[in-house]
Amino acid sequence: MTNLKFTGTVRRMIPKDWERMVAFFADRHEDQRSDVFEFLDGAHSERDYWIALDDSENCSGILVFDKKESRLPRIKLISDDFSVVTCLLETAIKLLHDRKGAAIFIAARRDDVKMQDTIKACGFSELFETHENLFFAYIEPCEHLILHDLYKKHDDYEIRRILPEDRPLIYDFFRAMGETSTGFFNRNHGNENGVYDYLDGKLPDRTYWMAVKKDNGKEICLGIVFICIKFTKLPGFGIAVRDGYHGMHIGTNLIEFVKEVCRANHCGGIMLTTAFTNEKGQRLYEHRGFQRSGIQCGEWFYICPLK
């Protein structure tokens, strides 16, 4: 692969690059040094290594694809030359696209502002943070989604899209929320207003569904679930179950419904945030395959990879 911003080339690392790696790491103390040589010896088959070669065929940088078979791989870069870093980031994006992946993630130290700026200049956005690092993601767009008319029938309720005529059900659902549920899902009426804005056509990047049952001939909303940032292959996700109906697998079924929707649209995963104190919700998410990755906007940030 050739990059116009870098006069050399980028290609996959091969065993014959051993001497190049010896020279490249001669004056470096990189954590990945031993991993590179182990890879050249046949280890780390879950990874993919690429090297940037200058005009003299010397190594100028290394790109590491971790979990290369995943649709949500993480990458690492080793280079002091930010033109090489840019080239390797652009290579990673092309590889993601060619492999039909959903997103790639890269970490940058909190104090490395130059690296952060270079990453953002290549189309990555800051997504979450840990104690030492900021994590950035490049997320593939998804232009054509089939979301609106999906439907699921359960024994005593159904999951269907929320419609304008459901406003009274939505109003009743939020009025039934206790203090704890409101604190987790509807602070300052944010999510309630979000549903109304969606029904008014103001949130085209979202789709809302609800679990609804008939009780003495009257419909009642048991839970709400939504997808946001839906025109990407890693959409956001939110969920709430009606107070008094927890422990009945409604939350599980809503999560699995959204996962089914996202798989049908070739998404690589879904992400969410939840309050540090929402331990019950965290147990549910982790049981359904969500992985705690860091912190976003003062809440735990989770990703659920989809196969």
Rosetta silent file (secondary structure, phi, psi, omega in degrees, C-alpha in Angstrom):
SEQUENCE: MTNLKFTGTVRRMIPKDWERMVAFFADRHEDQRSDVFEFLDGAHSERDYWIALDDSENCSGILVFDKKESRLPRIKLISDDFSVVTCLLETAIKLLHDRKGAAIFIAARRDDVKMQDTIKACGFSELFETHENLFFAYIEPCEHLILHDLYKKHDDYEIRRILPEDRPLIYDFFRAMGETSTGFFNRNHGNENGVYDYLDGKLPDRTYWMAVKKDNGKEICLGIVFICIKFTKLPGFGIAVRDGYHGMHIGTNLIEFVKEVCRANHCGGIMLTTAFTNEKGQRLYEHRGFQRSGIQCGEWFYICPLK
SCORE:     score description
SCORE:     0.000 S_00000001
   1 L     0.000  137.133  178.047    0.000    0.000    0.000 S_00000001
   2 E  -116.081  141.513  179.405    1.263    3.466   -0.845 S_00000001
   3 E  -122.271  129.948 -175.845    0.218    6.669    0.879 S_00000001
   4 L   -63.334  -26.551 -178.994    0.666   10.073   -0.769 S_00000001
   5 L   -84.529   -6.143  179.362    1.500   11.709    2.561 S_00000001
   6 E  -135.041  122.618 -170.443    4.264    9.218    3.186 S_00000001
   7 E   -75.891  -10.686  177.195    6.785    8.550    0.417 S_00000001
   8 E   -88.668 -153.894 -179.026    7.438    4.976    1.499 S_00000001
   9 E  -131.227  161.531  174.485    5.113    1.983    1.527 S_00000001
  10 E  -124.090  129.991  178.769    3.060    0.036    4.058 S_00000001
  11 E  -147.101  168.202  179.177    2.792   -3.738    3.864 S_00000001
  12 E   -67.957  141.669  178.467    2.152   -6.752    6.082 S_00000001
  13 L   -72.486  141.676 -179.790    5.082   -7.814    8.254 S_00000001
  14 L  -130.705  162.872 -178.669    6.765  -11.091    7.289 S_00000001
  15 H   -54.760  -30.308 -179.418    9.441  -13.291    8.943 S_00000001
  16 H   -68.489   -6.223  178.657   12.119  -11.830    6.644 S_00000001
  17 H   -84.539    7.241 -175.842   11.643   -8.485    8.439 S_00000001
  18 H   -53.523  -50.911 -177.376   13.550   -9.776   11.484 S_00000001
  19 H   -64.304  -36.015  176.591   16.689   -7.721   10.813 S_00000001
  20 H   -61.742  -39.912 -179.190   14.597   -4.622   10.113 S_00000001
  21 H   -69.613  -35.942  175.798   12.930   -5.047   13.489 S_00000001
  22 H   -59.360  -45.012  179.705   16.300   -5.467   15.230 S_00000001
  23 H   -68.387  -39.601 -177.385   17.389   -2.146   13.728 S_00000001
  24 H   -64.500  -39.807 -176.475   14.055   -0.444   14.423 S_00000001
  25 L   -93.143    6.847 -175.700   14.067   -1.395   18.121 S_00000001
  26 L   -57.753  -40.286 -178.413   17.806   -0.802   18.635 S_00000001
  27 L  -117.030   28.338 -179.998   17.274    2.476   20.500 S_00000001
  28 L  -118.440  154.927  175.158   13.682    1.912   21.641 S_00000001
  29 L  -126.980   56.636 -176.064   12.177    0.603   24.845 S_00000001
  30 L   -83.159  142.606  176.707    8.760   -0.236   23.511 S_00000001
  31 L   -62.214  -30.479 -174.654    6.414   -2.570   25.366 S_00000001
  32 L   -82.005   -2.383 -175.227    5.552   -4.231   22.054 S_00000001
  33 H   -53.997  -54.872 -177.411    9.154   -5.185   21.239 S_00000001
  34 H   -63.034  -36.719  179.365    8.951   -8.739   22.550 S_00000001
  35 H   -62.088  -38.625 -179.474    5.498   -9.200   21.005 S_00000001
  36 H   -61.966  -47.194 -178.215    6.834   -8.252   17.560 S_00000001
  37 H   -69.887  -32.922  174.632    9.602  -10.836   17.659 S_00000001
  38 H   -65.462  -38.232  176.348    7.231  -13.459   19.039 S_00000001
  39 H   -61.588  -43.623  179.616    4.896  -12.704   16.114 S_00000001
  40 H   -64.833  -23.433  177.183    7.774  -13.181   13.676 S_00000001
  41 L   -89.076    2.984  175.093    8.404  -16.545   15.340 S_00000001
  42 L   105.358    1.894  179.169    4.795  -17.592   14.678 S_00000001
  43 L   -88.958  177.635  175.080    3.034  -16.528   17.882 S_00000001
  44 L    57.211   51.819 -179.154    0.108  -14.117   18.355 S_00000001
  45 L   -66.704  -14.659  178.723   -1.969  -15.457   15.474 S_00000001
  46 L   -79.278   -4.769 -178.089   -4.850  -13.279   16.691 S_00000001
  47 L  -112.279  163.329  177.814   -2.872  -10.199   15.634 S_00000001
  48 E  -133.560  125.821 -178.301   -1.879   -8.664   12.343 S_00000001
  49 E  -112.328  133.891  176.617    1.317   -6.581   12.005 S_00000001
  50 E  -125.583  147.730 -179.254    2.005   -4.039    9.264 S_00000001
  51 E  -125.146  146.066  172.932    5.165   -2.003    8.726 S_00000001
  52 E   -98.068  124.125 -179.367    5.880    1.350    7.109 S_00000001
  53 E  -110.271  131.067  177.521    9.059    1.263    5.004 S_00000001
  54 L   -78.753 -175.134 -176.054   10.864    4.437    3.966 S_00000001
  55 L   -64.601  -19.211  178.186   12.532    4.910    0.577 S_00000001
  56 L   -96.470    9.896  179.150   15.598    3.041    1.844 S_00000001
  57 L    68.687   21.725  172.935   13.462    0.052    2.933 S_00000001
  58 L   -91.970  149.403 -179.547   14.034    0.805    6.610 S_00000001
  59 E   -74.440  126.629  178.044   11.167    0.428    9.062 S_00000001
  60 E  -108.459  -11.369 -179.125    9.652    3.778   10.038 S_00000001
  61 E  -179.454  161.926 -177.898    6.659    2.512   11.988 S_00000001
  62 E  -131.428  138.271  173.490    4.510   -0.454   12.942 S_00000001
  63 E  -114.034  126.450  179.315    0.732   -0.948   12.954 S_00000001
  64 E  -113.276  122.052  172.227   -0.675   -3.690   15.183 S_00000001
  65 E   -97.761  108.554  176.105   -4.189   -5.031   14.636 S_00000001
  66 E   -89.063  144.566 -176.611   -5.246   -6.803   17.836 S_00000001
  67 L    52.361   58.238 -171.136   -8.117   -9.311   17.566 S_00000001
  68 L   -62.719  -24.809 -179.896   -7.841   -9.061   13.790 S_00000001
  69 L   -82.863  -12.444  179.923  -10.865  -11.318   13.183 S_00000001
  70 L   -73.625  152.357  173.668  -13.100   -9.111   15.316 S_00000001
  71 L   -84.245   -2.152  177.864  -15.316   -6.509   13.702 S_00000001
  72 L  -129.854   61.670 -176.374  -14.231   -4.197   16.555 S_00000001
  73 L   -74.484  157.341  170.475  -10.437   -4.518   16.578 S_00000001
  74 E  -106.010  145.392  179.592   -8.047   -2.388   18.600 S_00000001
  75 E  -121.567  156.110  173.802   -4.893   -1.027   17.009 S_00000001
  76 E  -131.230  148.127  178.571   -1.517    0.138   18.308 S_00000001
  77 E  -123.791  141.818  174.229    1.057    2.304   16.567 S_00000001
  78 E  -127.904  104.936  176.661    4.818    2.490   17.053 S_00000001
  79 L  -171.776  147.232  174.861    6.447    5.498   15.384 S_00000001
  80 L   -98.055   -7.048 -175.660    7.994    8.849   16.261 S_00000001
  81 L  -101.819  115.293 -174.134    7.125   10.355   12.865 S_00000001
  82 H   -73.301  -18.276  171.394    3.607   11.753   12.783 S_00000001
  83 H   -70.060  -34.721  175.026    3.445   11.589    8.981 S_00000001
  84 H   -69.506  -42.225  177.111    4.019    7.840    9.392 S_00000001
  85 H   -56.294  -45.848  178.272    1.393    7.735   12.147 S_00000001
  86 H   -59.492  -44.922  179.617   -1.087    9.379    9.768 S_00000001
  87 H   -60.915  -43.172 -179.022   -0.224    6.889    7.047 S_00000001
  88 H   -68.898  -36.519  176.233   -0.686    3.926    9.393 S_00000001
  89 H   -64.187  -42.672  178.532   -4.009    5.253   10.670 S_00000001
  90 H   -66.195  -35.130  174.566   -5.259    5.637    7.099 S_00000001
  91 H   -63.104  -42.830  179.791   -4.039    2.106    6.376 S_00000001
  92 H   -61.456  -40.977  179.074   -5.983    0.827    9.394 S_00000001
  93 H   -63.900  -42.599  179.114   -9.173    2.501    8.150 S_00000001
  94 H   -64.212  -41.271  177.649   -8.750    0.943    4.702 S_00000001
  95 H   -63.213  -41.658  177.344   -8.157   -2.481    6.237 S_00000001
  96 H   -57.922  -46.418 -179.690  -11.261   -2.078    8.403 S_00000001
  97 H   -63.755  -46.006 -178.422  -13.303   -1.251    5.314 S_00000001
  98 H   -63.041  -32.669 -177.572  -11.850   -4.121    3.262 S_00000001
  99 L   -91.198    5.209  179.331  -12.532   -6.592    6.069 S_00000001
 100 L    57.977   39.918  175.984  -16.098   -5.298    6.525 S_00000001
 101 L   -79.829  177.859 -177.264  -15.407   -4.329   10.114 S_00000001
 102 L  -108.298  -40.469 -177.339  -17.488   -1.936   12.189 S_00000001
 103 E  -162.262  154.655  171.289  -15.021    0.188   14.158 S_00000001
 104 E  -124.968  147.671 -176.454  -11.418    0.414   15.257 S_00000001
 105 E  -122.534  143.928  176.858  -10.178    1.729   18.586 S_00000001
 106 E  -143.573  141.674  179.751   -6.867    3.294   19.540 S_00000001
 107 E  -100.815  148.451  172.701   -5.577    4.637   22.846 S_00000001
 108 E  -135.808  138.769  178.230   -3.502    7.759   23.402 S_00000001
 109 E   -60.304  148.245 -178.852   -1.904    8.836   26.645 S_00000001
 110 L   -58.979  -32.793 -176.660   -3.635   11.727   28.332 S_00000001
 111 L   -90.850   -0.205 -177.301   -0.507   13.872   28.104 S_00000001
 112 L   -97.044   75.065 -175.255    0.220   13.093   24.420 S_00000001
 113 H   -65.787  -36.758  179.669   -1.740   15.931   22.832 S_00000001
 114 H   -61.218  -43.879  177.568    0.129   15.669   19.509 S_00000001
 115 H   -64.699  -42.565  179.010   -0.895   12.029   19.106 S_00000001
 116 H   -59.206  -44.812 -179.760   -4.485   12.851   20.067 S_00000001
 117 H   -64.786  -38.600  179.229   -4.649   15.632   17.460 S_00000001
 118 H   -65.707  -41.916  179.047   -3.162   13.363   14.775 S_00000001
 119 H   -62.367  -46.710 -179.318   -5.681   10.634   15.552 S_00000001
 120 H   -65.008  -33.771  179.520   -8.612   13.071   15.394 S_00000001
 121 H   -66.322  -18.362  179.111   -7.330   14.543   12.120 S_00000001
 122 L   -94.618   10.355  175.062   -7.711   11.078   10.569 S_00000001
 123 L    97.809    7.051  176.764  -11.442   10.911   11.354 S_00000001
 124 L   -85.976  151.048  177.387  -11.357    9.288   14.792 S_00000001
 125 E  -122.001  143.458  175.890  -13.533   10.621   17.627 S_00000001
 126 E   -66.083  129.952 -173.656  -12.881   10.464   21.357 S_00000001
 127 E  -116.769  -45.470  179.393  -15.201    7.807   22.747 S_00000001
 128 E  -155.644  175.312 -176.490  -14.226    6.876   26.311 S_00000001
 129 E  -139.434  156.449  170.503  -11.410    7.124   28.819 S_00000001
 130 L  -122.793 -173.601 -176.913   -9.533    5.098   31.400 S_00000001
 131 L   -60.411  -39.031 -174.111   -7.252    6.223   34.200 S_00000001
 132 L  -102.802  -26.623 -168.252   -4.218    6.574   31.911 S_00000001
 133 E  -127.666  157.529  164.790   -5.576    6.860   28.372 S_00000001
 134 E  -103.532  137.132 -179.655   -8.131    8.442   26.099 S_00000001
 135 E  -109.505  132.471 -179.609   -9.681    6.024   23.610 S_00000001
 136 E  -114.974  152.138 -179.353  -10.631    7.097   20.111 S_00000001
 137 E  -134.767  140.876  165.717  -12.762    5.257   17.580 S_00000001
 138 E  -106.708  118.785 -175.302  -13.249    5.315   13.859 S_00000001
 139 E  -112.875  128.000 -179.043  -16.762    3.979   13.234 S_00000001
 140 L   -69.113  138.535  176.587  -17.899    2.855    9.812 S_00000001
 141 E   -72.957  159.518  177.530  -21.081    4.527    8.511 S_00000001
 142 L  -140.224  102.436 -168.252  -24.169    2.493    7.701 S_00000001
 143 L   -80.343  -33.905 -172.753  -26.425    4.314    5.260 S_00000001
 144 L  -116.448  104.117 -179.463  -29.341    1.923    4.778 S_00000001
 145 L  -112.162  139.151  174.481  -30.957    0.605    7.942 S_00000001
 146 L  -108.271   97.139 -172.701  -34.102   -1.503    8.231 S_00000001
 147 L  -123.842  -33.493 -162.145  -35.326   -0.639   11.698 S_00000001
 148 L   -70.648  -37.317 -168.582  -38.830    0.705   11.792 S_00000001
 149 L  -103.784   13.044  178.060  -41.121   -2.241   11.122 S_00000001
 150 L   -73.445  147.654 -167.860  -39.398   -4.986   13.096 S_00000001
 151 L  -149.997  145.312  178.132  -41.664   -6.731   15.593 S_00000001
 152 E  -141.010  130.456 -179.557  -41.376   -9.467   18.225 S_00000001
 153 E  -104.421  129.474  173.130  -44.178  -11.384   19.950 S_00000001
 154 L  -115.521  179.281 -171.945  -43.782  -12.822   23.443 S_00000001
 155 L   -56.226  -49.511 -175.652  -46.268  -14.790   25.554 S_00000001
 156 L  -124.526   13.256  174.198  -48.093  -11.872   27.129 S_00000001
 157 L  -157.258  168.121  178.490  -46.602   -8.819   25.413 S_00000001
 158 E  -129.453  154.931  174.647  -45.128   -7.661   22.140 S_00000001
 159 E  -109.613  121.845 -178.016  -42.179   -5.482   21.167 S_00000001
 160 E  -145.888  167.205  179.577  -42.995   -2.977   18.466 S_00000001
 161 E   -66.983  144.171  175.418  -42.009    0.472   17.261 S_00000001
 162 L   -76.497  131.478 -176.755  -43.346    3.442   19.214 S_00000001
 163 L  -114.215  160.948 -179.394  -45.910    5.383   17.155 S_00000001
 164 H   -53.505  -35.931 -179.056  -47.317    8.927   17.540 S_00000001
 165 H   -72.769   -3.680  179.261  -50.563    7.556   18.946 S_00000001
 166 H   -88.728    5.517 -178.100  -48.592    5.931   21.788 S_00000001
 167 H   -52.771  -44.006  179.215  -47.937    9.253   23.537 S_00000001
 168 H   -61.649  -35.478  178.418  -50.375    8.487   26.396 S_00000001
 169 H   -67.223  -39.114  179.369  -48.641    5.145   26.992 S_00000001
 170 H   -67.439  -42.998  178.516  -45.248    6.848   27.076 S_00000001
 171 H   -59.141  -46.229  179.818  -46.511    9.530   29.453 S_00000001
 172 H   -63.735  -38.890  179.903  -47.928    6.853   31.768 S_00000001
 173 H   -59.557  -47.107 -177.965  -44.672    4.838   31.602 S_00000001
 174 H   -73.363  -29.358  177.083  -42.568    7.754   32.802 S_00000001
 175 H   -70.369  -23.726  179.948  -45.099    8.770   35.470 S_00000001
 176 L   -81.581   -6.670 -178.444  -44.827    5.240   36.908 S_00000001
 177 L   -72.136  132.872  173.901  -41.066    5.632   37.391 S_00000001
 178 L   -81.071 -178.049 -175.627  -39.841    5.802   40.943 S_00000001
 179 H   -63.075  -42.118 -178.125  -37.022    8.011   42.160 S_00000001
 180 H   -65.355  -48.526 -179.404  -34.278    5.451   41.488 S_00000001
 181 H   -63.364  -39.270  178.077  -35.405    4.619   37.945 S_00000001
 182 H   -62.039  -41.487  179.463  -35.861    8.300   37.148 S_00000001
 183 H   -63.240  -33.205 -179.529  -32.335    9.006   38.356 S_00000001
 184 H   -82.366  -37.618 -167.635  -30.921    6.330   36.067 S_00000001
 185 H  -118.667  -18.097 -172.009  -33.019    6.853   32.938 S_00000001
 186 L  -140.021   42.277  177.310  -34.879   10.146   33.021 S_00000001
 187 H   -61.590  131.833 -179.263  -32.838   12.813   34.761 S_00000001
 188 H    54.957   28.919  177.800  -34.322   16.236   33.994 S_00000001
 189 H    61.992   22.398 -174.990  -36.882   14.445   31.775 S_00000001
 190 H   -60.336  -50.846 -177.312  -34.132   13.912   29.189 S_00000001
 191 H   -74.136  -32.672  176.473  -35.171   10.511   27.859 S_00000001
 192 H   -63.340  -47.766  177.878  -38.878   11.262   28.074 S_00000001
 193 H   -63.244  -30.979  176.889  -38.420   14.404   26.005 S_00000001
 194 H   -62.096  -40.798  177.954  -36.256   12.376   23.643 S_00000001
 195 H   -63.266  -45.175 -179.220  -39.174   10.051   22.877 S_00000001
 196 H   -64.462  -40.475  177.397  -41.485   12.989   22.201 S_00000001
 197 H   -62.682  -39.309  177.161  -38.876   14.662   19.978 S_00000001
 198 H   -61.170  -44.869  179.932  -38.506   11.403   18.062 S_00000001
 199 H   -66.805  -24.069  176.395  -42.263   11.215   17.535 S_00000001
 200 L   -87.375    3.715  177.982  -42.167   14.820   16.299 S_00000001
 201 L    79.520   17.224 -176.208  -39.549   13.890   13.713 S_00000001
 202 L   -92.616   -8.001 -177.774  -36.751   15.831   15.433 S_00000001
 203 L  -127.237   73.213 -176.798  -34.395   12.877   16.041 S_00000001
 204 L   -66.678  -15.789 -179.205  -33.849   11.111   12.715 S_00000001
 205 L   -90.575   12.711  178.738  -30.799    9.270   14.056 S_00000001
 206 L  -126.370  155.778  167.808  -32.916    7.344   16.593 S_00000001
 207 E  -138.961  134.720 -177.962  -35.540    4.616   16.584 S_00000001
 208 E  -115.080  139.811  170.735  -37.644    3.692   19.639 S_00000001
 209 E  -126.326  165.231  174.738  -39.502    0.484   20.434 S_00000001
 210 E  -142.141  153.381  169.854  -41.555   -0.555   23.442 S_00000001
 211 E   -91.415  123.368 -174.418  -42.744   -3.716   25.125 S_00000001
 212 E  -132.551  138.290  177.531  -46.514   -3.407   25.388 S_00000001
 213 E  -130.149  161.515  175.455  -49.197   -5.681   26.861 S_00000001
 214 E   -99.909  127.837 -179.715  -52.957   -5.547   27.187 S_00000001
 215 E  -124.521  107.276 -175.851  -54.286   -5.409   30.732 S_00000001
 216 L    56.243   41.777  177.814  -58.076   -5.666   30.955 S_00000001
 217 L    81.702   -1.490 -178.771  -58.334   -4.454   27.389 S_00000001
 218 E  -113.850  135.390  179.523  -56.031   -1.507   27.998 S_00000001
 219 E   -76.881  144.335  176.814  -52.490   -1.272   26.665 S_00000001
 220 E  -137.498  135.176  179.790  -49.637   -0.675   29.096 S_00000001
 221 E   -84.152  120.453 -178.969  -45.995    0.047   28.258 S_00000001
 222 E   -94.921  -20.460 -177.824  -43.690   -2.366   30.102 S_00000001
 223 E  -172.357  156.150  179.749  -40.382   -1.119   28.741 S_00000001
 224 E  -127.629  140.071  175.104  -38.681    1.178   26.266 S_00000001
 225 E  -140.118  145.544  179.799  -35.584    0.557   24.179 S_00000001
 226 E  -145.338  157.225  171.741  -33.938    2.738   21.570 S_00000001
 227 E  -113.960  132.766  173.795  -31.033    2.913   19.158 S_00000001
 228 E  -123.573  169.547 -172.552  -29.229    6.198   18.623 S_00000001
 229 L    50.675   44.799 -166.346  -26.399    7.160   16.259 S_00000001
 230 L   -76.239  -11.499  179.714  -28.125    4.575   14.114 S_00000001
 231 L   -90.781   34.101  174.479  -26.430    5.414   10.821 S_00000001
 232 E  -134.205  168.550  178.995  -23.220    3.726   11.952 S_00000001
 233 L   -88.462    7.406  173.401  -22.119    0.143   12.436 S_00000001
 234 L  -139.585   73.843 -175.682  -21.718    0.737   16.184 S_00000001
 235 L   -75.089  160.733  172.751  -24.939    2.424   17.338 S_00000001
 236 E   -83.485  169.424 -169.589  -25.757    3.597   20.833 S_00000001
 237 E  -153.133  142.844  175.168  -28.450    1.954   22.903 S_00000001
 238 E  -144.234  151.513 -174.596  -30.730    2.764   25.849 S_00000001
 239 E  -152.279  146.718  171.936  -33.261    0.760   27.832 S_00000001
 240 E  -150.200  142.213  177.734  -35.712    1.068   30.737 S_00000001
 241 E  -114.674  141.461 -177.547  -38.205   -1.366   32.256 S_00000001
 242 L   -59.915  135.289  175.018  -41.372   -0.278   34.025 S_00000001
 243 L   -56.415  136.654 -177.627  -41.160   -0.235   37.802 S_00000001
 244 L    94.289   -8.277 -178.946  -42.883   -3.304   39.220 S_00000001
 245 L  -120.513   14.117  176.879  -41.982   -5.454   36.197 S_00000001
 246 L   -72.457  154.523  179.600  -38.307   -6.086   36.871 S_00000001
 247 L    81.505    8.504 -179.244  -37.149   -9.708   37.102 S_00000001
 248 L  -109.643   14.235  178.188  -39.545  -10.871   34.366 S_00000001
 249 L    69.643   13.640  177.685  -36.924  -10.991   31.570 S_00000001
 250 H   -66.762  -45.103  177.985  -38.423   -7.946   29.856 S_00000001
 251 H   -59.922  -44.466  177.748  -35.050   -6.177   29.924 S_00000001
 252 H   -58.467  -45.404 -177.930  -33.321   -9.293   28.577 S_00000001
 253 H   -67.990  -35.167  176.798  -35.831   -9.608   25.749 S_00000001
 254 H   -66.847  -41.306  177.677  -35.518   -5.925   24.838 S_00000001
 255 H   -62.721  -46.769 -178.196  -31.723   -6.230   24.716 S_00000001
 256 H   -66.140  -31.744  175.789  -31.876   -9.362   22.579 S_00000001
 257 H   -62.857  -46.608 -179.817  -34.388   -7.662   20.284 S_00000001
 258 H   -65.199  -39.707  177.796  -31.995   -4.753   19.685 S_00000001
 259 H   -62.020  -39.480  177.576  -29.089   -7.145   19.136 S_00000001
 260 H   -64.026  -42.550  177.100  -31.192   -8.988   16.547 S_00000001
 261 H   -59.386  -46.366 -176.489  -32.022   -5.689   14.830 S_00000001
 262 H   -69.083  -38.282  175.864  -28.365   -4.690   14.738 S_00000001
 263 H   -61.926  -41.830 -179.798  -27.194   -8.053   13.448 S_00000001
 264 H   -62.070  -24.445  179.743  -29.771   -7.845   10.660 S_00000001
 265 L  -102.873   15.953  173.179  -28.232   -4.500    9.697 S_00000001
 266 L    62.710   30.284  174.391  -24.652   -5.851    9.793 S_00000001
 267 L   -76.600  152.152 -179.268  -23.631   -3.786   12.811 S_00000001
 268 L   -92.142   -9.742 -179.503  -20.536   -4.913   14.676 S_00000001
 269 E   173.019  179.435  174.290  -21.829   -4.094   18.136 S_00000001
 270 E  -135.689  154.811 -177.158  -23.835   -1.742   20.315 S_00000001
 271 E  -132.862  155.314  179.109  -22.705    0.608   23.064 S_00000001
 272 E  -154.189  164.701  169.956  -24.259    2.206   26.125 S_00000001
 273 E  -122.855  153.293  176.514  -23.479    4.157   29.255 S_00000001
 274 E  -150.280  153.563 -176.928  -24.918    3.640   32.708 S_00000001
 275 L   -61.234  147.061  177.929  -24.552    5.269   36.118 S_00000001
 276 L   -55.498  -33.585 -175.029  -21.812    3.992   38.413 S_00000001
 277 L   -87.159   -3.872 -178.959  -24.487    3.174   40.988 S_00000001
 278 L   -83.248   66.265 -174.548  -26.734    1.207   38.615 S_00000001
 279 H   -67.824  -34.258  178.629  -25.322   -2.117   39.756 S_00000001
 280 H   -64.925  -44.850  177.485  -28.461   -4.076   38.881 S_00000001
 281 H   -63.844  -39.428  179.480  -28.388   -2.783   35.322 S_00000001
 282 H   -61.471  -40.801  178.319  -24.660   -3.497   35.062 S_00000001
 283 H   -62.662  -40.956  178.530  -25.217   -7.122   36.036 S_00000001
 284 H   -63.012  -48.971 -177.552  -27.886   -7.431   33.345 S_00000001
 285 H   -60.922  -44.930 -178.329  -25.699   -5.848   30.656 S_00000001
 286 H   -66.746  -34.941  176.891  -22.677   -7.971   31.512 S_00000001
 287 H   -66.430  -27.501 -179.165  -24.813  -11.114   31.554 S_00000001
 288 L   -96.157   13.937  170.871  -26.018  -10.240   28.037 S_00000001
 289 L   102.147    3.252  178.289  -22.506   -9.830   26.644 S_00000001
 290 L   -78.723  142.423 -178.736  -21.655   -6.183   27.293 S_00000001
 291 E  -116.159  125.082  177.243  -18.043   -5.451   28.250 S_00000001
 292 E   -70.737  123.941 -173.367  -17.125   -2.539   30.505 S_00000001
 293 E  -113.004  -24.556 -177.501  -14.480   -0.574   28.615 S_00000001
 294 E   168.686 -147.567 -177.086  -14.025    2.710   30.471 S_00000001
 295 E  -126.062  137.297  174.462  -15.830    5.930   31.337 S_00000001
 296 E  -133.665  121.895  176.521  -17.828    8.276   29.122 S_00000001
 297 L    52.619   41.563  175.351  -19.314   11.537   30.427 S_00000001
 298 L    77.872   16.311  177.259  -19.103   10.427   34.048 S_00000001
 299 E  -134.600  160.569  174.112  -20.727    7.009   33.547 S_00000001
 300 E   -65.225  139.056  179.571  -19.522    3.489   32.855 S_00000001
 301 E  -110.476  127.953 -177.397  -19.136    2.852   29.130 S_00000001
 302 E  -122.162  147.131  171.139  -20.019   -0.592   27.753 S_00000001
 303 E  -127.746  137.624  174.423  -19.661   -2.252   24.348 S_00000001
 304 E  -114.545  104.629  176.890  -21.405   -5.443   23.255 S_00000001
 305 E   -67.258  144.755  177.275  -19.631   -7.053   20.245 S_00000001
 306 L  -118.729  139.078  178.227  -21.929   -8.804   17.779 S_00000001
 307 L   -99.997    0.000    0.000  -20.978  -11.775   15.630 S_00000001
